[in-house]
Amino acid sequence: MAFPPDPAETFPRLGVVAYLSRHGPVVAHSLRALDILRSYPDYESCMPSLSYAELAIDWDFSPSSFPRDPITNPLLLTQEEIAAEWDPWELAALVGGSAQDLAALAAAVGQAQRDVHDVDRVLEDTRRKLLVEKYKIDSDWDMYKLREVFTEAQADVGRLMGRLANLRSELREKRQVVEDFRPRWNI
């Protein structure tokens, strides 16, 4: 099993420039030095010093340029691999590729939820038909059997009234969420 490289081993050979608001740019030539600079209260950001060859690399991890299926094979890196990466342009491209993966995965999840909802509707229609069949009157029932069946029917009516109230409440809440998002997302 190959272990991801240690961030100290992959540290850029030209160092990393840390930007401090009071002291300006300071070059860190080791991970330990960078960690010390990052602990300063005026630390703002850092960027690696890259060679011309490293700067010439055009990173693109979108599914169109990096052939893969974002549903079955999204970009997945371990936390250690991410920590060992020092090229900000590659990281930015990885973020862009992951954003496209997220969009494809969210669409697939939405479609799967719609499919499950469609199957649930078929099952609920079947249950409703069976529930009505359950209470068809049999001419052989005596008064006690009729009372028993009526008691069951009343319990089912109460259960369904509660379920209907819960669903209506859930629908109101979800409609409010949609209304809250309309101005932000133009939907």
N, C-alpha and C positions, 0 to 999 in steps of 0.2 A: 504494500500500500504506500503510495507516494504522499508525503505530507506537504502541505503548502509551504512555500518559503517564508522564512521569518522576515518581518518588515525591516529589521536591522540589516539583513543580508541583501535585500533589494533596494536599500536606500540609495538614491541617485548619487553617482560618483562625483558629480559637480556640486552636490549639496542642495539644501533647500533654503530659500529666502523666506524668512519670517518677517512680517510687517508689524512693527510696534508703533503705536500712535505717538509716543513720546520720543522714541529713539530712532524711528525710521526703519529702513530695511536692515536686517542682520542675517548673515549667512550662517546656517548650521551645517556642519560637516559630518554630523552623526545623528542617529535617532535620539540618543541621550541628550545631546545639545538642543535638539529641536523640542524635546519634551520639556526641558528647562525653560526655553523661550515661551512655550505655550502656557506655562504656569504664571507668567508675568501678567499683572493686571491690565497692562496696556496692549496685550497681544490682540491682533485683529485677524490675521489670516496668514497663510503660507502658500508658496508655489515652488515646485522643484525647478532647479536649473537643469534644463535638458539640452542635449547636444543637437546640432542641426539635423542629424539623421533621425533622432527621436522626434523632433518637431515636424519632420516631413511625413510622418506616418499619418494617414487619413483613416481615423477610426470610424467605423460604421457598423453597429450591431443590430440594425433593423432587420426584420425577417426577409425583406427583399434582397438585401446585400449579403446577409449571413444566413444561407439557406437552412431553415429549421422551421418546425411547426410550433408556433407560440403556445398552442394548447397542450401538446404532448411533450414538447421539448423547450420550455422557456429558459431564458438566461438565469441560471442559478449558480451563484458563487458562495462559498463559505465565508464566514466572517473573517477567517484568517487570510483567505485569498484577497478579500477586499482590503484588509489592513496592509497587505504586502504590495498593493498596487500604488505607484507613485505618479503615474502619468495622468494629469487632470483632464486631458482631452479624451483619453481612453475611458476614464471614469464617467465623463459627461456623455460619451457615446453609449456606455453601458446603461446609464440612467435613461437615455432616450430609447434604447432597445427594450429595457424593462417596462417603460411606459407603454410602448406598443404591445408588449406581451400582456400587460394588465388590461388594456382595452380589449384585446381579443379574448382573454380569459373572462372578463366581466360580461362580454356579449355571450359567450358560451354558457356561463352560469345563468344569465337571464333567460336564454332559450331553454335550458334544462328546467328552470323553475316554471316557465310557461308550459312545458311538456308535462311536468308533474301535476300542475294545476289542471290541465286538460284531462289527465287520467283520473285525478281526484273528482272532477265533475261527473265523469262517467260512473265512477264508483258511488258517488253520492246520489245520483239519479237512480241507480239500481237499489240502493238501500231505501230510498224513499218509496219506490214501488213495492219493495218487500214489506215495508212497514205498513202500508195501506192494506196489503194482502193479509197481514197478520191479524187485522181486526175485522175481517169479513165475518159476518154473523152466520153461525151454524144453527139450523133449526132444531138440532138436538140439544142445544145448551139449555140448562135450567137456570133459574134465577141466580143461584150462587155462582155458576160459571160466568154468567153475564156480568155480575158484580166484579168478579175477579178480572175479567178481560177489560171492563170499564176502568177499574183501578189502574191496571197496567197502561191503558191508553192515556189516562190523566197524568200518570208519571212521565210518559213520553212527551205529552204536550208541554208539561212544565220544563222538562229538559230542553226541548227544542225552543221554547220561548227564551230561556236563559242563553242558549247558544246564539239565537238571533240577536238578542240584546248585545252580547259580546262582539259579534261580527259587525253590527252597526257602529258600535263604539270604536272598534279597530278601523273601520272604514273612515269614520270622521277624523281620527288621528292621522291616518295616512293621507287623506285629502288635505289636511292642514299642513303636513310636511311638504306636499307637492306645492301648495300655495306659497309656502315660505321659500321654496327653491325657485319659483317662477322668475322673480326679478333677477336673481343671480345667474341663472342658467338659460334664460330666454326660452322657457318651455311653455 
